[in-house]
């Protein structure tokens, strides 16, 4: 149970991290396009 919780927590962290990275990349793409952040 404890190990399962840890792996689930790290999975959630990885998922959130990748989502955050995608958002950042999209922001940089948009800022490159017209010079401003949305």
N, C-alpha and C positions, 0 to 999 in steps of 0.2 A: 504493500500500500504506500509506504513512504517513498520507495524508489519510483513507483509509478507517478506519484505527485511531483517528484523532482524532474522526471523526464517530461512530464506534461508542462511544467513550468518553463523548462528550457525550450521546449517546442514553441510555446506561446511567445517567448522572448525572441526566438529566431524569426517567427512569423511577423511579429510587430516590427522587428528590426528591418526585415526585407521590405515591408510595406512603407516604412519611414524612408528607406533608401530610395524606393521608387518615387515617392512624393518629392523628395529632394531633386532627383534627376529630372522629373517633369518640370519642376520650378526652374531649373537651370536651362532647360530647353526653351521654356516660355520666355525667360529673361533674355536669352540669346536672340529670340525671334524679334521681339519689339522693344527690348531694352528696359522692361519693367517687370516686377514680380506681381503675381496674382495671389 
